[in-house]
Amino acid sequence: MIVYSLQPTIAVLALLIMHVSALKTFIAAVYEHAVLLPNNTQTPVSQNDALLLMNKNIDILEKAIHQAAEQHARIIVTPEDALYGWKFTRETIFPYLEDIPDPQVNWTPCQEPQRFGYAPVQKRLSCLAKNNSIYVVANIGDKKPCKSSESSCPPNGYYQYNTNVVYDTEGKLVARYHKYHLYSEPQFDVPKMPELVTFNTTFGKFGIFTCFDILFHDPAVTLVKDLQVDTILFPTAWMNVLPLLTAIAFHSAWARGMRVNLLVANTHHTSLNMTGSGIYAPDSPRVYHYDMKTELGRLLFSEVDSHPRMSPVYPPAVNWTAYASSIKPFPVKKTFGGFVSRDKFNFTELLESTGNLTVCQKELCCHLSYTMLRKEENEVYVLGAFAGLHGRRKREYWQVCTMLKCKTLNSITCGKPVETALTRFEMFSLSGTFGTEYVFPEVLLTEIHLSPGKFEVLKDGRLVNKNGSSQPILTLSLFGRWYAKDSLSVSGGKSNSANTYLLLSIVLMITALQSTAIVDDTSLSHYILHRVFY
């Protein structure tokens, strides 16, 4: 008697079904939410009062989710802190937290709300996804019990995490991510390791992280470069900082530099300069929103490629230092120091309506060729270079080439926030001798607007304009991140704590390999050696 196994046939059939049903494009939605905040108190509220506030915010999100589903969106991203805000202590945030299980437990809260204890928020979010047949991305707080015998266990017996969750069209929990890089968040704990969270759909492979995470290698770069996700989901509570860290400019630049879709949902709170959401593709912003004049939320939609790497408009890889390193630097004219936030740049002024300039700092030289349509007498522009550890924290190593408008005619104001400009450029070409492959090209126009279709990055690393003269420019920047020189590292890219850094690298590499074809021991060893030591 011959027995035939049906398993290979079933597996092949499943792959064929997935291939046939896979979508080349999909409609994405992001919602910028004006959060209803709790009363400012140092005393924890009751669990019922916490749930009451969260349900008021979810009531607003529900309308956005329903509207997104009506527009045939496959997925909607909502912001960081969207359910309760951000001003908490460890004690006052606790009533807002729920225990969020690992998605591997195969749980649909809408159907089994009591399976893991008290979970009314998870139930409601799950039901919103299920009832609207849409993937829902939300940011909530997770609590995980720990033993007092553990040296790192907090006094209240719980780790508390800033957490993103994703529910699929059936309401099933398919992803959970704990934010790793906290920014002034004393209410939350840092996970022991950066988490690399992905999930697959018929419209692409998705990765997820939160806000400040985007400025670091892990998990952000690893998800894109090693795990090859198609789209990043990015809940954030981003405070705009001109001229370099405005949400719409930096996030669109990151999508372009990393060549990946980026779905950004920002919190809306103008008194803290929080606004700026968008749907950004590798080649260009699809739709974006920036509003400092009202306190209203905003829902955005756009169609994007499910697998952008297969798109005919997918931008080519860039050698960011090729052009700048191949030319003889332009004559260095008078330079002066000035600050962008806390970073001391070297500046040189654009004195003529057309010119070629070079300015350097440490290992970085920035080159600019430009022609103004007309030089405005009441506006001053400078070319600036910065290379070093950024800001007060001195954690991230930046390399930045920027042309920016000064706030006044006084050079001391160069680098101060500016929101309006009159000067148009007929031509510009900005490049730099970057030591990193991770460079993000920003162009920000007057009144905080982007310029889709009006600039491009050439393969040799030049940021240039196209399709004629520009609208008035606030900043034109190449923002580089040299991760190996972050404060965790010393010269040569090796860690102060070599064993810790090596262990982190190996764990991340093995995690990355779980979704690749590299599985044999020899390939694994060679891959790890290459990534860690070279």
N, C-alpha and C positions, 0 to 999 in steps of 0.2 A: 504494500500500500504506500503510495506516494503522498506525502502531506506538503502542501504548498503554504508558505507563509504569506499573509496578506500585508505584513507591515511595510515592506519596501514599496508596494503598490500604493498603499494609503499615503505614505510619505510623499511619493512623487505626485500623487493627485493633489495633495494639500499644497505643494509648491506651485503646481500649475494653476490652482484656484487663486492663490495669492498673487501670482504673476498677472493673471487675467484681470483680477479685481483691483490691482494696484493703480493708483491715480498718478498721472503725470503732473498735475497741478492740484492745488486745493485752496479754498478760501480760508484765511486766518482772520481772527478778530482779537483785538486787545482793548481793554477798557481802562481809561484813566479815571480813578475813583477819588472823589472828595470825601475823605473818611469822616464819619461821625465819631468824635473823640469822647473818651470818658472824662468825668470830672477829675480835676487835678487833686489827688489825695495821696497821702502816705499810708493810709489804712486800706487794707484789701477789702474789696466789695464782696458781696455774697456771690456764690456761683450762679444763682438765678439772675442777679443784676448784671453779671458779666454776660450771661447768655442773652439777656434782653438787648444789650447794646450790640452784640454781634449779630443778632437776628435783624436789627434795624439796618445794619450795613449790608447783610445778605439780601434783605428786601430790595435794596438798590441794585445789587449785583444780579439778582434774579431777573430784573427787567432787562438788563444788558445781555444776560445769557439768552433769554427768550428772543430778544431782537436779533442777536447774532445767529441763532438757529434759524430764524425766519429768513435770514439772508444766505442760508445754506453754508454757513461757516462750519468747518469740521472741528475747530478747536478755538477756545477763547482763553486768554491769559488775563488774570486780574492781578493787582499790585501787591507788593510787600506791605505788611501791616494794614491791609485793607479792612480787616474785621474789627480792629480795636485801637489802632494808632501805635505810638512808639514810646511815650514817656512813662516808663515803669521802673520799679525796682524788682528784684527777684520775688519779693513777697507780694507786690501788688499785681504782678502778671499772673500769678499762680491760678486764680479762679478762672482765667480765660483758657487754660491749657487742657488738652485732652491727650490720652495715650494713643499714639498713632502706630499701628503695627507695621511690620515689614510687609510690603506688597506680596511677598511669596506665600503669605497665608491664604491667598485667594479669597478675598473678602469684598462683598458688596454691602456697604453700610445701609443702603436704602432697604435692603431685604432682611438683613440681620443686624439691626442697630445695637443690640445688647451683647453681641458676641464677645466684644473686648471691653465691656464696661461702659461707663458714661461717655457717650459720643454723639450728642445731638447736632453739633456743628458738622461732623463728618457725615452723619446721616443726611442732613439737609443738602450739603454739597453733592453727595452721591446721587440723591434724588433729582437734583437740578440737572445733572449730567444725563441721567437715565431718562427723565421725562422729556428732555429736549433733544435727545440723541446727539449729544455733542461732548467732546472732550473738554473738561473743565480743569483749569489750573488755578489753584488758590494757595494763599500763604496763611498758615495758622501756627499755633504754638504746640509743641510736643513735649510731654513729660515722661521721663523714663526713671523708674525706681532704681536705686542703687543701695548697696550695703554700706553701713556706717564704717565697717572695717576697711573699706577701700579708701586709700589716702586722698583720692580726688573727689570722693563723694561729697556733695554740698551738705550743709547742716540740715536742710529740710528733707534730705533723703531722696532727692530727685535731681537728675540732670534735666535741664530745660533748654529746648532747641528752637531756634527760628527755622521754620519748616515749610517747604513747598510740598503740596500734594497734587496728584493728577488722577482724575476719574475718567474712565472711558465711557462710551455711549451706552453701556449697560449699567453704569454706576459703579463699576468695579474699580477698586484702588489699584492703579498700575504703576505708580511711582511715588516715592517719598525721598526728599532731599533735605538734609540738615545743613544749614549755612555754615561755612567754615571760616570765612574772613569777616568777623564782626566789626562793626564801626560804631563805637560808643553805644553799646547795647549791654549794660550791666545785668539786665534781666535774663540773659541767655548764656549758655555754655558753648564752648567750642568742641566739636567732635574730636575724637582722638586722631583721626586721619581724614583728609579730604575724601568725600564720597564721589564716585563716578556713577551717576545715575542716568540710564538711558532706557528707552522703550521703543518698540517697533509698532508701526501702524501700516495700513494700506496706502498711506500718503506720506511715507518717509520715516526715517529714524530720528528720534528726538533726544536731546540732552537738556538738562536743567540745572541752573544755579541761581544765585540771588545777589543782586546789587553789587556790593564791594568786591565780591568774588571775581568780577570781570577784569579787575586790574592785576590778577595774579595768574601764574601758570597753571596751578591746579586748584580747582578742577577745570577751569575754562579752556585752556589750550589743549589739554589732554583729551577732552571730549571731542574736539574738532580734529586734531591732528592724528591721534592714535585710535580713537573709537569711531572716527569717520561719521559723526552724526550729520544729518542734513539740515536740521533746524534746532536752534537753541531757544528755549523758553526762559524768559527773564523777568520775573516779578522784581520790582525795585521801589525803593523810596529815595529817589535820587535828588539831592540838593544841587541845583545848578551853580557852577562856579565858573564864571567867565575869566579868561577867554578860552581855556583849553578843555574844561570839563563840563560843558553844557551838554545835557542829556542827548538831545537830538543830534548834535554834532559828533560827540564821542561815540555814541552807540552805532550810528550809521557808519562811522569810520572803522569801528571794530568789525562790523559785518563785512566791510570791504576788505580790510586787512586780513581777516581770517577766512574770507571767501565762504561764508556760510549764511543761511537765513537767521535772522535774529528778531524775535517777537518780544517787544518791550512794553510792559504795562507799568506806568509810574503812578505813584500816589500824587494827588493834586492838593497842594497846600501852599498858597502863594507867600504867606508870611515866612515860610522856610525855604522859599525859592524852589519848591517841589512842583515841577510840571515837565512834560516832555515825554511822550510815548510815540511808538512807531512800529511799523513793519518794514524791516530792512532786508533787502536781498543782497547777494554778493556784488552785483553790478551797479545797484542804485537803490536809494530809498523808494519804497512803494507808496507809503503814506505816512505822515507824521503829524503830530499835534503839539503845539507849544502855546500856552495861554497864561499870562501873568495878570490878566485884567479882570477875570471873573473867578468865581469859586464853583464852577460847574464841572461835572464829569464829562467824559467824551468817549464814545465808542468808535473804533476805527476798523475798517475791513480792507482786505486786499487779497488778490489771487497771487500765489507764489508757486515756484517750482517745487515739487515734492522731492526731487533729487537734483539740486542745483548743479552738481558736478557734471551731470549729463546734459545740461542746457547749452544751446549754441551760444548764449551770451555769457557763459561762465568766464570770468576774467582769468587771464593767464597768470602763472606764478611770476613774482617780481623779485629781481635782485636789487634790493633797496640801496645798495652802495655802488652799483656798477658805474653809473654815469659820474657821480660825484668823485669817485676815486680815479676816474680815467682822465679828468681834465685838470689843467693847471688852475689852481685857485685864482679867483679874480683879485685884483689889488685890494688889500685890506685898508679901508679908510678909517676915519676916527671912530673908535668904539667907546662905549660907556656901559656901566653896570646898571641894572634895574631889576626890579622884582616882579615876578608873576606869582601871586600868592606869596609863599615863603621861599620860593626858589630864585636864586640870583642868576639872571641871564646876562650874557654879553650881547649888547645891541649895537647896530649901526644904522644910521638914518637913511631913508630913501630921499636924497636931496633933490634929485632931478626927476623929470617926468618919465625918463627911460634910463635904464642902467643895468649893470652887472655887479653884484655885491657878493662878498664872502665874509662870514663872521665865524669864529671858532671858539670852542671852549673844551679844554682837555682833549680827548681823542676825537671829538666831533667837529667837523667843519660843514657849515651850511652855505649853499650857493643859491642865489636868486638872480634870475634874469626877468626883467619886467618892462612893460610899457603901459603907462597910464593913459586913459583916454584924454584926461585933462588933470593937471595937478591942482587940487583945491588948496587955496592959500590958507584956509583955516583948519587944515587937517595935516597931521604928521603920522607917517608910517615908519616902522623900523623892521629890520630883519634881526631875529634873535636866535641864540643858540644856548642850550642848557644840557649839561651831562652831569648826572650825579644822583644821590639819594634824595628823594622828594620830600618836601614839607617838614612838618614838625616831627612826624614819626620816624623819618629817615629809614624807611623800610624798602621802598621800591626804587629801583634804579631806572631813571628816565634818560632818554636821549630825545631832545625836541629841537626841531627846526621850525621857526614860525615867523611869518610876516603878519604884523598886527597894527591896528590903528591905536595911537595913543589917545588918552582921554582928553588932553588939552595940548596946546602948543608947547607946554613945558615938558621937557624930556623926562622929568621925574615922575610923570604920570603914565609913562609907557609901561604897559602890563596891568594897569588898573582896568576894572570892568567897563566896557563900552558897549552900548546897544544900538547906536545909529551911526551911519556913515554916508558919505556922498561920493567918494572916489570910486570910479569904475576903472577896471584894468582891461586893456585891449589884449594883452598877452602877459602870461606869467609862467615861470618854470622854477620849481623849488625842488632841491635835492640835498642829500646829506651823506656823509661818510659813516653810516650807521654800523655798529658792531653787532646788531641783532637782526634777525629775519622778521621780527614782529614789530611792524610799523603800521600805523593807522592814519590814513590821510583825511584831514578835516578841512572843509571849506564852510565858513559861516558868514552869512550875508547880513546886511543891515536889518534891524528889528528882529533878529534871531530867526532867520530863515535858512533853509538848505538850498542847494542848487542842483537838483537832479538833472543829469544830462548836460551839465555845463562844465564839467571837468573830468579828467581821466588820469589814470596812472599808467605810465609807460613801463615796459618790461625792464628798463634800465633804472627804474626808481625815481623818475621825474614825475612830479605832480604838475599837470599843465591844464590850461583852460582849453575848451573847444567850443565850436558853434558861436564864434564871435565874442564880443565884449561881455564882461561880467556885469552883474548887478553890483552895487556898492558893497565892498568887502570889509568885514570886521576882522576876521582872522583867516589865515591860510597856513595850515600846519601839517607837519609830518611828526606824529607822536610815536616815539619808539619806546618799547619796554625790553630792557635787557635783564631777563629774569635771573640769569646765572650770577649777576652782580648785585642781587638784592642783599639786604643786610644779614640774611642767613648765610651768605657766602662770603668768601674772601677771594683775593686775586687768584685767577686760574679757575674760578667757578666751583671750587671745592668747599664744602661746608665747614664752618667752625666746629660743628659736631659731625665729623665725617660718618660715623656709624649711623647716626640718626638719619642723615640725609640719604645715605646709601640705602638704608632699609626702606625709607619712603619711596625712593626711586624704583626699587625693585618691586615693591608692592603695587605701585601704580602701573609698572610695565606689565606685570603678570595680569592685573585686572584688565588692562587694555587688550592683552592677547586673548582673553576669553572670547572676544568677538571678532578675532581674526583667524586666518587660516594657519597661523604658525602654532603648531601644537607639539612637534617632536622636541626632545630634550636638547639636541644639538642646535636647532634653530632658536630655541628659547634662550640658550646660553649666549649665543652670538648676538642676539637681539638686545639682551639686557646689557652685555658688555659694551655694545656700540652706543646705546642710549645713555648709559650712566657715565662712561669714561671718556667718550670722544666728542 
